[in-house]
Amino acid sequence: MGPDAIPTLIMALANEKRQVRWAAAGALGQIGPAATATIPGIWIPAIPAGVTG
């Protein structure tokens, strides 16, 4: 998986399933600096309303 997957993985951070969000975050971390540079701007808005876990 490479930088081309970043948009899809960012969208997955908003998934209602905790496991999907966790896997997407892990994959973004594996991609490295190209992905981690995008995380601060999308992290808070990506968390769905009412999600606690």
C-alpha positions as protocol buffer text, in pm:
chain_id: "A"
residue {
  index: 1
  type: MET
  ca { x: 0 y: 0 z: 0 }
}
residue {
  index: 2
  type: GLY
  ca { x: 137 y: 340 z: -90 }
}
residue {
  index: 3
  type: PRO
  ca { x: 51 y: 709 z: -105 }
}
residue {
  index: 4
  type: ASP
  ca { x: -222 y: 643 z: -364 }
}
residue {
  index: 5
  type: ALA
  ca { x: -425 y: 479 z: -88 }
}
residue {
  index: 6
  type: ILE
  ca { x: -419 y: 786 z: 140 }
}
residue {
  index: 7
  type: PRO
  ca { x: -756 y: 934 z: 29 }
}
residue {
  index: 8
  type: THR
  ca { x: -934 y: 600 z: 76 }
}
residue {
  index: 9
  type: LEU
  ca { x: -771 y: 543 z: 413 }
}
residue {
  index: 10
  type: ILE
  ca { x: -866 y: 893 z: 529 }
}
residue {
  index: 11
  type: MET
  ca { x: -1227 y: 821 z: 438 }
}
residue {
  index: 12
  type: ALA
  ca { x: -1204 y: 494 z: 633 }
}
residue {
  index: 13
  type: LEU
  ca { x: -1116 y: 695 z: 947 }
}
residue {
  index: 14
  type: ALA
  ca { x: -1481 y: 805 z: 950 }
}
residue {
  index: 15
  type: ASN
  ca { x: -1619 y: 450 z: 933 }
}
residue {
  index: 16
  type: GLU
  ca { x: -1866 y: 358 z: 1206 }
}
residue {
  index: 17
  type: LYS
  ca { x: -1672 y: 41 z: 1287 }
}
residue {
  index: 18
  type: ARG
  ca { x: -1386 y: 88 z: 1530 }
}
residue {
  index: 19
  type: GLN
  ca { x: -1185 y: -194 z: 1369 }
}
residue {
  index: 20
  type: VAL
  ca { x: -1199 y: -27 z: 1029 }
}
residue {
  index: 21
  type: ARG
  ca { x: -1087 y: 307 z: 1175 }
}
residue {
  index: 22
  type: TRP
  ca { x: -805 y: 133 z: 1363 }
}
residue {
  index: 23
  type: ALA
  ca { x: -686 y: -52 z: 1052 }
}
residue {
  index: 24
  type: ALA
  ca { x: -697 y: 266 z: 843 }
}
residue {
  index: 25
  type: ALA
  ca { x: -494 y: 457 z: 1101 }
}
residue {
  index: 26
  type: GLY
  ca { x: -240 y: 174 z: 1115 }
}
residue {
  index: 27
  type: ALA
  ca { x: -212 y: 165 z: 737 }
}
residue {
  index: 28
  type: LEU
  ca { x: -159 y: 542 z: 725 }
}
residue {
  index: 29
  type: GLY
  ca { x: 120 y: 499 z: 979 }
}
residue {
  index: 30
  type: GLN
  ca { x: 282 y: 230 z: 766 }
}
residue {
  index: 31
  type: ILE
  ca { x: 281 y: 459 z: 462 }
}
residue {
  index: 32
  type: GLY
  ca { x: 495 y: 701 z: 660 }
}
residue {
  index: 33
  type: PRO
  ca { x: 557 y: 1075 z: 639 }
}
residue {
  index: 34
  type: ALA
  ca { x: 345 y: 1122 z: 326 }
}
residue {
  index: 35
  type: ALA
  ca { x: 42 y: 1004 z: 523 }
}
residue {
  index: 36
  type: THR
  ca { x: 122 y: 1132 z: 870 }
}
residue {
  index: 37
  type: ALA
  ca { x: 148 y: 1487 z: 737 }
}
residue {
  index: 38
  type: THR
  ca { x: -223 y: 1469 z: 643 }
}
residue {
  index: 39
  type: ILE
  ca { x: -350 y: 1338 z: 977 }
}
residue {
  index: 40
  type: PRO
  ca { x: -360 y: 1656 z: 1193 }
}
residue {
  index: 41
  type: GLY
  ca { x: -599 y: 1829 z: 954 }
}
residue {
  index: 42
  type: ILE
  ca { x: -843 y: 1540 z: 916 }
}
residue {
  index: 43
  type: TRP
  ca { x: -838 y: 1359 z: 1248 }
}
residue {
  index: 44
  type: ILE
  ca { x: -1099 y: 1555 z: 1448 }
}
residue {
  index: 45
  type: PRO
  ca { x: -1349 y: 1606 z: 1161 }
}
residue {
  index: 46
  type: ALA
  ca { x: -1326 y: 1238 z: 1067 }
}
residue {
  index: 47
  type: ILE
  ca { x: -1464 y: 1110 z: 1397 }
}
residue {
  index: 48
  type: PRO
  ca { x: -1838 y: 1047 z: 1347 }
}
residue {
  index: 49
  type: ALA
  ca { x: -2079 y: 1207 z: 1589 }
}
residue {
  index: 50
  type: GLY
  ca { x: -2166 y: 980 z: 1878 }
}
residue {
  index: 51
  type: VAL
  ca { x: -1867 y: 748 z: 1831 }
}
residue {
  index: 52
  type: THR
  ca { x: -1702 y: 674 z: 2161 }
}
residue {
  index: 53
  type: GLY
  ca { x: -1479 y: 372 z: 2098 }
}
